[in-house]
Amino acid sequence: MNKYLLPIAAILLLIGTTLPEINGQEVTPWHIATMKSVSATQISEDGNYAAYILSTPANPLEKNATPSTSLHVIDLATNEVMDIDAPGNIGGLSYRPEKSSFTVITKFEEDDNNSIAELCLKSKKLTKLFSFNTNIAGYQWNPDGEYIAFMANLPSAEKDNPLPYSPEIYEEGLVNRKAWIARVSSSWPDIRKVNVPGSSYIIEWSPDGTKLAVSAASTPHVDDRYMFQKVHVVDGATGFLLNEINNKGKIVQIKWSPNGQKLALLAGNDLHDLIAGRIMMVDATGGNPYNIFPDYQGKFESIQWISENQIQVLASESTARVYGTIRPDGTNYQKTLRGKDLAFTSYSRASDGSVVLLASTPQHPTEIYHMKEGQKTPVRKTHHNPWLKDVKFGKQEVVSYAARDGEFDIDGMLILPVNYEKGKSYPLIVMVHGGPEAHYSNGWLTAYSMPGQLGASRGFAVFYPNYRGSTGRGIEFTMSSQRDLSGKEFDDIVDGVDYLIERGIADADRVGVTGGSYGGYATAWMSTYYSDRFAAGVMFVGISNNLSKWGTSDIPEELYLVHSRQRLWEDWMNYLKRSPVYYVDRSETPLLIMHGKEDTRVHPGQSLELYRHLKVRKPEVPLRLVWYPGEGHGNRKATSRFDYNLRMMEWFETYLLEKAETLPDKKLNLDKAGIPQEVMQGQ
């Protein structure tokens, strides 16, 4: 038997009955691999209950193990939690109007496709409510609680190949996701197709239930979904098109005003905006949306009308999250709650104004918080990783420093080593986010690909810079990195390293860098162009050659419209000079490259190119390439995540702590993984 596969009894013992004993110890790879988090929540209309979905990772030592989601309901007054017996993985959590019930999307054992199921709070039972002939991708209740609008892919029209071999025809045969309207309270559901061309992604009923706003792109290709969704207004009774909205660029939310006359879109400011983080207002009868708060130095994360003259918002302002309100004309922006070290990711609001929020802190991953109308501080309601209270943490703080060109101050987070001593310098790991249209908030910053508290437990300081081009700082800051790939944006990262060296925290000779996607691009850049500054790199699904990247990614138009702003063929040499492969001769940085073999966003060839150039031109530099079969743009499987985490930390320990000159063993060493003794004994 494979030594890494466990008997069922040992697995059940680990997951179901025991938790690892901490006793003041630090975070380990096993903790990260088995950590639970709340992924969705929904409050009842009366504010008495909140349903939530708990995500539990698969056991990384069990072959073909799958993660699970479970459904729970918490009484917000008593804190009593009801565990709901669900047939399969849970998603699509919603509240059914007029029925005082919650609904979810799940798959019943006897079915080929998923269904919408309804939860009875008294019996704690889920009952199948509605199913379709393909999987339901999303739905929304009509205000009457009788009808739903839902989305599902059309059945595939592909025919079997007449030969005993089936090739893959690239980007052909994809099916559109369409929208339908259905009555679910009848034994004979009345299903009507929504007549919007293309592939649908967002649906939203008008407050009176007579109309639907639907966003759709002309094709189901990822590029079109990212950049070219258009909003349509349709008749809720017939599904026929009434009018179109002339919106441009990215979009993630559509919200009707209470009187049904306006649409607030959470969308891009224009076609070249990197994010859908602006509130764009438009008449529901059609027209051009306009930004109600163009000077806002932040990013709106979600919106909800609560009256004709007030919109509830969740927003990011640099490293902090904000919950508040704004008027539809962009005035009177009021911050009800500013979470400097409480990073909320979503919320659900009841009619009485009470709210449940999903939030993390520097000491724990995402849990549920509850805040009644008029309260100033939310109260934590769930505790799904109770052992964390006994863990030794490295102190996490917000840092700010000036960029070398003086144009911006750059913000970020720093996690100090456990038992940090002031005046002593430490090895530093720089964790670069992807995008670059993303940012780090001051919450939980530890994951399988993010060293965080695991790095702190091993004696590292870990730095999370929100370099220019990051979100949460307004339109100018977000768009400031356009047409400057690897330029000032990556200089900002090095400036942050210099700042930490000047503070006496970072040891200049022991600086490492890691990141995925665009963060992988930064890692490759630091390991070549800036190689004299970095003693180790771990590159994940990263970019090495902008020439070949353009022709192998599934988002070429997004790359052009919101990143490069210039076509590749307009300046071939510039794109080459913005590529790490161009500076391979500078490389002295030991580099571990890891990539999913099925990645369509950043083709695995990007990693192979850098590996091959380094192998041929700089054979003396420590180098390793790790493929993850079955993985794409980021690892999903528990075992591949665990493998990644172990290899990443071993690489940094080898070259930043030990300053070794030889490669670590390619076979994983589980001695420092923190696997509980009872599990190891069961091998």
C-alpha positions as CSV (number, residue, x, y, z in Angstrom):
1,M,0.0,0.0,0.0
2,N,1.2,3.5,-0.8
3,K,2.6,5.0,2.4
4,Y,0.7,8.2,1.9
5,L,-2.7,6.5,1.6
6,L,-4.6,6.1,4.9
7,P,-7.1,3.5,6.1
8,I,-10.6,4.8,6.3
9,A,-10.6,4.5,10.1
10,A,-7.7,6.8,10.4
11,I,-9.2,9.3,8.0
12,L,-12.5,9.3,9.9
13,L,-10.6,9.7,13.2
14,L,-8.8,12.7,11.8
15,I,-11.7,14.5,10.2
16,G,-14.6,13.5,12.3
17,T,-13.5,13.1,15.9
18,T,-10.2,14.8,16.7
19,L,-8.3,18.0,16.1
20,P,-4.6,18.3,16.1
21,E,-3.3,19.4,19.5
22,I,-1.7,22.8,19.3
23,N,-0.6,23.8,22.9
24,G,0.9,27.1,21.8
25,Q,2.5,25.7,18.6
26,E,2.7,27.4,15.2
27,V,0.7,26.9,12.1
28,T,1.8,23.9,10.0
29,P,1.1,22.7,6.4
30,W,-1.4,20.2,7.8
31,H,-3.4,22.9,9.5
32,I,-3.6,24.8,6.2
33,A,-4.6,21.7,4.3
34,T,-7.5,20.8,6.7
35,M,-8.7,24.3,7.5
36,K,-12.5,25.0,7.2
37,S,-14.1,28.3,6.1
38,V,-17.6,29.7,5.5
39,S,-18.1,30.3,1.8
40,A,-21.7,31.8,1.7
41,T,-24.4,33.1,4.0
42,Q,-27.9,34.3,3.7
43,I,-30.0,36.0,6.4
44,S,-33.8,35.4,6.8
45,E,-36.1,38.3,5.9
46,D,-37.0,38.7,9.6
47,G,-33.4,38.7,10.7
48,N,-33.8,35.8,13.1
49,Y,-31.8,33.1,11.2
50,A,-28.8,32.9,8.9
51,A,-28.1,29.9,6.7
52,Y,-24.5,29.3,5.6
53,I,-22.3,27.0,3.6
54,L,-19.2,25.5,5.2
55,S,-16.4,24.4,3.0
56,T,-14.3,21.5,4.3
57,P,-11.1,20.5,2.4
58,A,-10.5,16.9,1.3
59,N,-7.9,14.8,3.1
60,P,-4.7,15.4,1.2
61,L,-3.3,12.0,2.1
62,E,-6.3,10.1,0.7
63,K,-6.3,9.3,-3.0
64,N,-9.0,10.9,-5.1
65,A,-10.5,12.6,-2.1
66,T,-13.0,15.4,-2.8
67,P,-13.7,18.5,-0.8
68,S,-17.2,18.9,0.7
69,T,-19.7,21.6,1.4
70,S,-22.3,21.4,4.1
71,L,-25.4,23.4,5.0
72,H,-26.1,24.9,8.4
73,V,-28.5,27.3,10.0
74,I,-27.7,29.5,13.0
75,D,-30.3,31.1,15.3
76,L,-28.9,34.6,15.6
77,A,-30.4,35.1,19.0
78,T,-29.4,31.9,20.8
79,N,-26.3,30.9,18.6
80,E,-27.8,27.4,18.2
81,V,-26.6,25.8,15.0
82,M,-28.7,23.4,13.0
83,D,-26.8,20.9,10.8
84,I,-28.8,20.1,7.7
85,D,-28.5,16.7,6.0
86,A,-27.9,17.5,2.4
87,P,-27.5,14.9,-0.5
88,G,-24.4,16.5,-2.1
89,N,-22.3,19.6,-2.4
90,I,-24.2,22.8,-1.7
91,G,-24.3,26.1,-3.6
92,G,-26.7,28.8,-4.7
93,L,-27.8,29.7,-1.2
94,S,-30.9,32.1,-1.3
95,Y,-33.9,33.1,0.7
96,R,-37.4,32.4,-0.8
97,P,-39.6,35.5,-0.5
98,E,-43.1,35.0,1.1
99,K,-42.3,31.5,2.2
100,S,-39.9,32.0,5.1
101,S,-37.5,29.3,3.8
102,F,-34.0,29.0,2.4
103,T,-33.2,27.4,-0.9
104,V,-30.0,25.9,-2.4
105,I,-28.7,24.1,-5.4
106,T,-27.7,20.5,-4.8
107,K,-27.6,17.2,-6.5
108,F,-29.8,14.3,-5.3
109,E,-28.4,10.8,-5.4
110,E,-30.7,9.5,-8.1
111,D,-30.4,12.4,-10.5
112,D,-28.1,13.2,-13.4
113,N,-28.3,17.0,-12.9
114,N,-28.6,19.3,-9.9
115,S,-31.8,20.8,-8.5
116,I,-33.1,23.7,-6.5
117,A,-34.1,22.4,-3.1
118,E,-36.0,24.1,-0.3
119,L,-35.2,23.8,3.4
120,C,-37.9,23.5,6.0
121,L,-36.6,24.9,9.3
122,K,-39.0,22.9,11.4
123,S,-38.1,19.5,10.0
124,K,-34.5,20.5,9.0
125,K,-35.2,18.6,5.7
126,L,-34.3,19.5,2.2
127,T,-37.0,18.9,-0.4
128,K,-36.4,19.0,-4.2
129,L,-38.3,21.9,-5.6
130,F,-37.2,22.3,-9.2
131,S,-34.9,20.7,-11.8
132,F,-34.0,21.1,-15.4
133,N,-32.6,19.0,-18.2
134,T,-29.1,20.4,-17.7
135,N,-27.4,21.7,-14.6
136,I,-28.7,24.9,-13.1
137,A,-25.9,27.5,-13.0
138,G,-27.7,30.2,-11.0
139,Y,-31.1,31.5,-10.1
140,Q,-33.1,34.3,-8.5
141,W,-36.5,34.4,-6.9
142,N,-39.3,36.6,-8.1
143,P,-40.5,38.8,-5.2
144,D,-43.7,36.7,-5.0
145,G,-41.7,33.5,-4.3
146,E,-43.6,31.6,-6.9
147,Y,-41.4,32.1,-10.0
148,I,-37.6,31.9,-10.5
149,A,-35.4,33.1,-13.2
150,F,-32.5,30.7,-13.7
151,M,-29.6,30.0,-16.0
152,A,-28.4,26.7,-17.5
153,N,-26.3,25.6,-20.4
154,L,-28.1,24.4,-23.5
155,P,-27.7,20.7,-24.2
156,S,-24.6,19.9,-26.2
157,A,-25.2,19.4,-29.9
158,E,-21.9,17.5,-30.4
159,K,-22.2,14.2,-32.3
160,D,-20.0,11.2,-31.8
161,N,-17.0,10.9,-34.1
162,P,-17.5,8.2,-36.7
163,L,-13.9,7.0,-36.1
164,P,-12.9,5.1,-32.9
165,Y,-10.9,8.1,-31.8
166,S,-12.2,11.6,-30.8
167,P,-9.9,14.6,-31.3
168,E,-10.5,17.9,-29.6
169,I,-11.7,20.7,-31.9
170,Y,-10.4,23.8,-30.2
171,E,-13.0,26.5,-29.2
172,E,-15.7,24.9,-31.3
173,G,-18.8,23.2,-30.0
174,L,-19.2,25.4,-26.9
175,V,-22.8,25.9,-25.8
176,N,-24.4,29.1,-24.6
177,R,-25.7,29.5,-21.1
178,K,-29.3,30.7,-21.4
179,A,-31.9,32.2,-19.0
180,W,-35.3,30.8,-18.3
181,I,-38.3,31.8,-16.2
182,A,-40.2,29.0,-14.4
183,R,-43.1,28.7,-12.0
184,V,-42.0,26.3,-9.2
185,S,-45.1,26.2,-7.1
186,S,-47.0,24.0,-9.5
187,S,-46.7,20.3,-10.2
188,W,-46.5,21.2,-13.9
189,P,-43.8,23.9,-14.0
190,D,-44.4,26.6,-16.6
191,I,-40.9,27.2,-18.2
192,R,-40.3,30.0,-20.6
193,K,-37.0,30.9,-22.4
194,V,-35.7,34.4,-22.0
195,N,-35.1,35.8,-25.5
196,V,-31.7,37.4,-25.1
197,P,-29.0,36.4,-27.6
198,G,-25.7,34.8,-26.6
199,S,-24.7,33.5,-23.2
200,S,-26.3,34.8,-20.0
201,Y,-24.5,35.4,-16.7
202,I,-26.4,37.8,-14.4
203,I,-30.2,37.9,-13.8
204,E,-32.1,40.2,-11.6
205,W,-35.9,40.6,-11.1
206,S,-37.4,44.1,-10.9
207,P,-38.9,44.9,-7.4
208,D,-42.5,44.4,-8.8
209,G,-41.6,41.2,-10.5
210,T,-42.7,42.3,-13.9
211,K,-39.3,42.6,-15.6
212,L,-35.9,41.0,-15.6
213,A,-32.4,42.5,-16.2
214,V,-30.2,40.0,-17.9
215,S,-26.5,40.4,-18.8
216,A,-25.2,38.4,-21.8
217,A,-22.2,38.1,-24.0
218,S,-22.3,37.1,-27.7
219,T,-20.4,33.8,-27.1
220,P,-19.5,31.6,-24.1
221,H,-15.8,32.3,-24.6
222,V,-14.1,33.5,-21.5
223,D,-12.8,36.7,-23.1
224,D,-16.4,37.7,-24.1
225,R,-17.7,36.9,-20.6
226,Y,-15.0,39.1,-19.1
227,M,-15.2,42.1,-21.4
228,F,-18.3,42.2,-23.5
229,Q,-21.5,41.5,-21.5
230,K,-24.4,43.7,-22.3
231,V,-27.4,44.3,-20.1
232,H,-30.9,43.6,-21.5
233,V,-34.3,44.3,-20.0
234,V,-37.0,41.7,-20.7
235,D,-40.6,41.2,-19.9
236,G,-41.0,38.9,-16.9
237,A,-44.2,37.3,-18.2
238,T,-43.1,36.5,-21.8
239,G,-39.3,36.6,-21.7
240,F,-39.3,39.0,-24.7
241,L,-36.7,41.8,-25.0
242,L,-37.9,45.3,-24.1
243,N,-34.7,47.3,-24.4
244,E,-30.9,47.2,-24.0
245,I,-28.4,49.2,-21.9
246,N,-25.3,50.6,-23.5
247,N,-22.9,49.5,-20.8
248,K,-19.2,48.9,-21.6
249,G,-16.6,46.8,-20.0
250,K,-16.6,44.4,-17.0
251,I,-19.8,43.9,-14.9
252,V,-20.6,41.7,-11.9
253,Q,-23.9,43.0,-10.5
254,I,-27.2,44.6,-11.6
255,K,-29.6,46.1,-9.0
256,W,-33.0,47.7,-9.6
257,S,-34.1,50.8,-7.8
258,P,-37.1,50.2,-5.6
259,N,-39.4,52.0,-8.0
260,G,-38.0,50.1,-11.0
261,Q,-36.9,53.2,-12.9
262,K,-33.1,52.9,-12.4
263,L,-30.5,50.2,-12.7
264,A,-27.3,50.4,-10.6
265,L,-24.5,48.4,-12.2
266,L,-21.4,47.3,-10.3
267,A,-19.2,47.5,-13.4
268,G,-16.2,49.1,-15.0
269,N,-16.0,52.9,-15.5
270,D,-15.4,52.2,-19.2
271,L,-14.1,49.5,-21.6
272,H,-10.5,49.9,-20.3
273,D,-11.2,49.7,-16.6
274,L,-9.5,46.7,-15.1
275,I,-12.3,46.0,-12.6
276,A,-16.0,46.0,-12.1
277,G,-15.7,48.1,-9.0
278,R,-17.7,51.3,-9.8
279,I,-21.3,52.1,-9.3
280,M,-22.7,52.9,-12.8
281,M,-26.3,54.4,-12.9
282,V,-28.6,54.2,-15.9
283,D,-32.4,54.5,-16.7
284,A,-34.0,51.0,-16.9
285,T,-35.5,52.1,-20.2
286,G,-32.0,52.3,-21.8
287,G,-29.1,54.7,-22.2
288,N,-25.4,55.1,-21.2
289,P,-24.5,54.3,-17.6
290,Y,-22.5,57.0,-15.7
291,N,-20.2,56.7,-12.7
292,I,-22.0,58.2,-9.7
293,F,-18.7,58.6,-7.7
294,P,-15.8,58.9,-10.2
295,D,-13.4,60.4,-7.7
296,Y,-13.8,57.5,-5.2
297,Q,-10.4,56.4,-4.0
298,G,-11.5,52.8,-3.4
299,K,-13.4,49.9,-5.0
300,F,-17.0,49.0,-4.5
301,E,-17.3,45.2,-3.9
302,S,-21.1,44.8,-3.7
303,I,-24.3,47.0,-3.8
304,Q,-27.9,46.7,-2.7
305,W,-30.7,49.4,-2.8
306,I,-32.4,49.8,0.6
307,S,-34.6,52.8,-0.3
308,E,-35.2,55.1,-3.2
309,N,-32.4,57.4,-1.9
310,Q,-30.0,55.0,-0.4
311,I,-27.7,52.2,-1.6
312,Q,-26.0,49.8,0.8
313,V,-22.3,49.1,-0.2
314,L,-19.4,46.9,0.7
315,A,-16.1,48.5,-0.4
316,S,-12.4,48.2,-0.3
317,E,-10.2,51.2,0.7
318,S,-6.6,50.2,0.3
319,T,-6.1,47.4,2.9
320,A,-9.4,48.0,4.8
321,R,-13.0,47.0,4.1
322,V,-15.9,49.3,4.5
323,Y,-19.6,48.7,5.0
324,G,-21.8,51.8,4.5
325,T,-24.3,53.6,2.3
326,I,-24.3,56.1,-0.5
327,R,-27.0,58.1,-2.3
328,P,-27.8,57.2,-5.9
329,D,-26.4,60.5,-7.1
330,G,-23.0,59.6,-5.4
331,T,-23.3,62.0,-2.5
332,N,-23.5,61.4,1.3
333,Y,-21.1,58.4,1.4
334,Q,-21.4,57.2,5.0
335,K,-19.2,54.5,6.5
336,T,-21.2,52.5,9.0
337,L,-18.3,50.1,9.7
338,R,-14.6,50.3,8.7
339,G,-12.8,47.0,9.3
340,K,-9.1,47.8,9.5
341,D,-8.4,44.3,10.6
342,L,-11.7,42.7,9.7
343,A,-11.9,41.8,6.0
344,F,-15.5,41.3,5.0
345,T,-16.0,39.6,1.7
346,S,-19.8,39.6,1.4
347,Y,-23.0,40.4,3.3
348,S,-26.7,39.7,3.5
349,R,-29.2,42.2,4.8
350,A,-32.6,41.6,6.4
351,S,-35.6,43.9,6.2
352,D,-35.0,45.2,9.8
353,G,-31.5,46.4,8.8
354,S,-29.6,43.7,10.6
355,V,-26.9,42.1,8.5
356,V,-24.7,39.0,8.5
357,L,-21.2,39.4,7.0
358,L,-18.5,37.0,5.9
359,A,-15.2,38.2,7.3
360,S,-11.7,37.0,8.2
361,T,-9.1,38.5,10.5
362,P,-5.3,38.2,10.7
363,Q,-6.0,35.3,13.2
364,H,-8.7,33.2,11.5
365,P,-10.2,32.5,8.0
366,T,-13.7,33.4,7.0
367,E,-16.5,33.2,9.5
368,I,-20.0,34.7,10.1
369,Y,-20.4,38.0,11.9
370,H,-23.8,39.6,12.9
371,M,-24.6,43.2,13.3
372,K,-28.0,44.6,14.2
373,E,-29.3,48.0,13.0
374,G,-27.6,50.7,15.0
375,Q,-24.8,48.6,16.2
376,K,-21.2,49.8,15.6
377,T,-19.4,46.5,15.9
378,P,-20.3,43.1,14.4
379,V,-20.3,40.0,16.6
380,R,-18.6,36.8,15.5
381,K,-21.1,33.9,15.4
382,T,-19.2,30.9,14.1
383,H,-15.9,29.3,15.2
384,H,-15.0,26.5,12.8
385,N,-11.3,26.2,13.6
386,P,-11.4,26.4,17.4
387,W,-7.8,25.2,17.7
388,L,-6.6,28.5,16.2
389,K,-7.1,30.2,19.5
390,D,-4.1,28.4,20.9
391,V,-1.8,29.1,18.0
392,K,1.2,31.4,18.2
393,F,0.9,34.0,15.5
394,G,3.3,36.4,13.9
395,K,2.1,40.0,14.3
396,Q,0.4,41.3,11.1
397,E,0.5,45.0,10.4
398,V,-0.3,47.4,7.6
399,V,2.8,49.1,6.1
400,S,3.1,52.1,3.7
401,Y,6.1,53.4,1.8
402,A,6.9,55.8,-1.0
403,A,7.5,54.6,-4.5
404,R,10.8,55.6,-6.0
405,D,9.2,57.9,-8.6
406,G,7.3,59.8,-5.8
407,E,4.0,59.3,-7.7
408,F,2.3,57.1,-5.1
409,D,2.6,55.8,-1.6
410,I,2.3,52.0,-1.7
411,D,0.4,50.0,1.0
412,G,0.6,46.4,2.0
413,M,0.7,43.9,4.8
414,L,3.7,42.6,6.7
415,I,3.6,39.4,8.9
416,L,6.5,39.4,11.3
417,P,8.1,36.1,12.4
418,V,6.7,34.4,15.5
419,N,8.8,35.6,18.5
420,Y,10.1,38.5,16.5
421,E,12.9,40.5,18.1
422,K,13.1,44.2,17.3
423,G,16.5,45.1,15.8
424,K,17.1,41.7,14.4
425,S,16.9,41.2,10.6
426,Y,15.1,38.1,9.2
427,P,14.7,36.3,5.9
428,L,11.8,37.8,3.9
429,I,9.3,36.2,1.5
430,V,7.6,38.6,-0.8
431,M,4.1,37.4,-1.7
432,V,2.9,39.0,-5.0
433,H,-0.8,39.0,-5.8
434,G,-2.1,38.1,-9.3
435,G,-4.2,40.2,-11.7
436,P,-2.7,42.7,-11.3
437,E,-6.3,43.9,-10.7
438,A,-6.5,42.5,-7.2
439,H,-5.3,43.5,-3.7
440,Y,-4.6,42.2,-0.3
441,S,-6.9,43.2,2.6
442,N,-5.9,43.1,6.3
443,G,-7.5,39.7,7.0
444,W,-6.4,36.1,6.9
445,L,-3.4,35.8,4.5
446,T,-2.4,32.2,4.8
447,A,-3.2,29.5,2.2
448,Y,-1.6,26.6,0.3
449,S,0.2,29.1,-2.0
450,M,0.5,32.0,0.5
451,P,3.2,31.5,3.2
452,G,1.5,33.8,5.7
453,Q,1.5,32.4,9.3
454,L,3.3,29.2,8.1
455,G,6.2,31.3,7.0
456,A,6.1,33.3,10.3
457,S,6.3,30.0,12.2
458,R,9.4,29.0,10.3
459,G,11.2,32.3,11.1
460,F,10.3,34.3,8.0
461,A,8.8,37.8,7.6
462,V,6.2,37.7,4.9
463,F,5.4,40.9,2.8
464,Y,2.2,41.4,0.8
465,P,2.6,44.6,-1.4
466,N,-0.4,46.2,-3.1
467,Y,1.7,47.6,-6.0
468,R,0.4,50.1,-8.5
469,G,-2.3,48.5,-10.7
470,S,-3.8,47.0,-7.5
471,T,-7.5,47.6,-6.7
472,G,-9.0,49.5,-3.7
473,R,-7.2,52.8,-4.5
474,G,-9.4,54.4,-7.1
475,I,-9.4,54.5,-10.9
476,E,-6.1,56.4,-11.4
477,F,-4.1,54.0,-9.2
478,T,-5.7,50.9,-10.7
479,M,-5.0,52.0,-14.3
480,S,-1.6,53.5,-13.6
481,S,0.2,50.2,-14.6
482,Q,-1.4,50.0,-18.0
483,R,0.9,50.0,-21.0
484,D,3.8,49.4,-18.6
485,L,4.1,45.7,-18.1
486,S,6.7,44.8,-15.5
487,G,7.7,48.4,-15.2
488,K,6.9,50.7,-12.3
489,E,4.5,48.2,-10.9
490,F,7.3,45.7,-10.2
491,D,9.7,48.5,-9.1
492,D,7.1,49.2,-6.4
493,I,7.7,45.7,-5.0
494,V,11.4,46.2,-4.9
495,D,10.9,49.5,-3.2
496,G,8.9,47.7,-0.5
497,V,11.8,45.3,0.0
498,D,14.2,48.3,0.4
499,Y,11.8,49.9,2.9
500,L,11.8,46.7,5.1
501,I,15.6,46.5,4.8
502,E,15.9,50.1,6.0
503,R,13.6,49.3,8.9
504,G,16.0,46.6,9.9
505,I,13.4,43.9,9.5
506,A,14.5,42.2,6.3
507,D,18.0,40.7,5.7
508,A,19.1,42.0,2.2
509,D,20.9,38.8,1.5
510,R,17.9,36.5,2.3
511,V,15.0,37.8,0.2
512,G,12.6,35.4,-1.6
513,V,9.7,36.0,-3.8
514,T,6.6,34.0,-4.9
515,G,3.2,34.5,-6.5
516,G,0.8,33.0,-9.0
517,S,-0.4,34.2,-12.4
518,Y,0.6,37.9,-12.6
519,G,2.4,37.2,-9.3
520,G,4.2,34.4,-11.1
521,Y,5.2,36.9,-13.8
522,A,6.6,39.2,-11.0
523,T,8.4,36.2,-9.5
524,A,10.0,35.4,-12.9
525,W,10.9,39.1,-13.3
526,M,12.5,39.3,-9.9
527,S,14.4,36.0,-10.6
528,T,15.9,37.4,-13.8
529,Y,15.8,41.2,-14.3
530,Y,16.2,41.8,-10.5
531,S,18.0,38.6,-9.7
532,D,20.8,40.4,-7.8
533,R,18.1,41.3,-5.2
534,F,16.4,37.9,-4.7
535,A,18.0,34.8,-3.2
536,A,15.1,32.4,-4.0
537,G,11.9,32.3,-6.1
538,V,8.8,30.1,-6.4
539,M,6.9,30.9,-9.6
540,F,3.4,29.5,-9.9
541,V,1.4,29.5,-13.2
542,G,3.4,32.5,-14.2
543,I,4.3,34.4,-17.4
544,S,7.8,34.3,-18.9
545,N,7.4,35.4,-22.5
546,N,4.8,38.1,-23.5
547,L,5.2,37.2,-27.1
548,S,4.0,33.6,-26.8
549,K,1.6,34.5,-23.9
550,W,-0.5,36.6,-26.2
551,G,-1.1,33.8,-28.6
552,T,-1.8,31.0,-26.0
553,S,-4.1,32.7,-23.4
554,D,-7.9,32.5,-23.4
555,I,-8.2,36.2,-22.7
556,P,-6.3,38.1,-25.5
557,E,-8.8,40.9,-25.7
558,E,-8.8,41.4,-21.9
559,L,-5.0,41.6,-22.0
560,Y,-5.2,44.3,-24.7
561,L,-8.1,46.4,-23.4
562,V,-7.2,46.6,-19.7
563,H,-3.5,45.8,-19.5
564,S,-1.2,46.4,-22.5
565,R,-3.4,48.9,-24.3
566,Q,-1.3,48.2,-27.3
567,R,-1.4,45.3,-29.8
568,L,1.5,42.9,-29.8
569,W,2.4,43.5,-33.4
570,E,2.7,47.3,-32.9
571,D,5.9,46.8,-30.9
572,W,7.3,43.3,-30.9
573,M,10.6,44.3,-29.3
574,N,8.9,46.1,-26.4
575,Y,6.9,43.0,-25.5
576,L,10.1,40.9,-25.6
577,K,11.9,43.3,-23.4
578,R,9.1,43.1,-20.9
579,S,9.6,39.3,-20.7
580,P,11.7,37.5,-18.1
581,V,13.2,35.2,-20.8
582,Y,14.9,38.3,-22.2
583,Y,17.0,38.7,-19.0
584,V,17.9,35.0,-18.3
585,D,21.6,35.9,-18.5
586,R,21.2,38.0,-15.3
587,S,19.7,35.1,-13.4
588,E,21.4,33.9,-10.2
589,T,18.2,33.2,-8.3
590,P,17.4,29.5,-7.4
591,L,14.0,29.1,-9.0
592,L,11.2,26.6,-8.4
593,I,8.6,26.7,-11.2
594,M,5.2,25.0,-10.7
595,H,2.3,24.9,-13.1
596,G,-1.0,23.1,-13.8
597,K,-0.7,21.0,-17.0
598,E,-4.2,22.0,-18.1
599,D,-3.9,25.7,-17.6
600,T,-5.7,27.7,-20.3
601,R,-5.2,31.2,-18.8
602,V,-1.4,31.0,-18.7
603,H,-0.3,28.1,-20.9
604,P,2.1,25.7,-19.2
605,G,4.5,26.5,-22.1
606,Q,5.3,29.8,-20.3
607,S,6.9,27.8,-17.5
608,L,8.6,25.4,-19.9
609,E,10.1,28.3,-21.8
610,L,11.7,29.9,-18.8
611,Y,12.9,26.5,-17.5
612,R,14.5,25.6,-20.9
613,H,16.2,28.9,-21.3
614,L,17.6,28.8,-17.7
615,K,18.6,25.1,-18.1
616,V,20.6,25.8,-21.3
617,R,22.0,29.3,-20.6
618,K,22.4,29.2,-16.8
619,P,22.9,25.6,-15.9
620,E,24.7,26.4,-12.6
621,V,21.6,28.1,-11.2
622,P,19.4,25.7,-9.0
623,L,16.2,25.1,-11.0
624,R,13.2,22.7,-10.8
625,L,10.0,22.5,-12.8
626,V,7.0,20.7,-11.3
627,W,3.9,19.9,-13.4
628,Y,0.5,19.2,-11.8
629,P,-1.5,16.9,-14.0
630,G,-5.3,17.6,-14.0
631,E,-4.8,21.1,-12.6
632,G,-5.4,24.4,-14.4
633,H,-4.8,28.0,-13.4
634,G,-4.3,27.2,-9.7
635,N,-4.5,23.9,-7.9
636,R,-7.9,22.5,-6.8
637,K,-7.1,19.1,-5.5
638,A,-6.2,18.6,-1.9
639,T,-3.2,16.5,-2.6
640,S,-1.7,18.9,-5.2
641,R,-2.3,21.8,-2.9
642,F,-0.5,20.0,0.0
643,D,2.3,19.1,-2.3
644,Y,2.7,22.7,-3.5
645,N,2.7,24.1,0.0
646,L,5.4,21.6,1.2
647,R,7.6,22.2,-1.9
648,M,7.3,26.0,-1.6
649,M,8.3,26.1,2.0
650,E,11.1,23.6,1.5
651,W,12.5,25.7,-1.3
652,F,12.6,28.9,0.8
653,E,14.1,27.1,3.8
654,T,16.8,25.6,1.6
655,Y,17.9,28.8,0.0
656,L,17.0,31.5,2.5
657,L,17.6,29.7,5.9
658,E,20.2,27.1,5.0
659,K,21.8,28.9,2.1
660,A,22.3,25.6,0.4
661,E,24.0,25.1,-3.0
662,T,22.2,21.9,-4.0
663,L,18.6,21.1,-4.9
664,P,16.4,19.8,-2.2
665,D,15.3,16.1,-2.6
666,K,12.5,15.8,-5.2
667,K,10.8,13.4,-2.8
668,L,8.6,15.2,-0.3
669,N,9.7,15.2,3.4
670,L,6.7,14.9,5.6
671,D,8.6,15.3,8.9
672,K,7.7,19.0,9.2
673,A,4.2,18.8,7.7
674,G,2.5,18.7,11.1
675,I,0.5,15.5,10.4
676,P,-1.1,14.3,13.7
677,Q,0.6,11.3,15.3
678,E,-2.6,9.1,15.1
679,V,-2.7,9.7,11.4
680,M,0.9,8.8,10.8
681,Q,0.5,5.6,12.9
682,G,-2.4,4.6,10.6
683,Q,-0.3,4.5,7.5
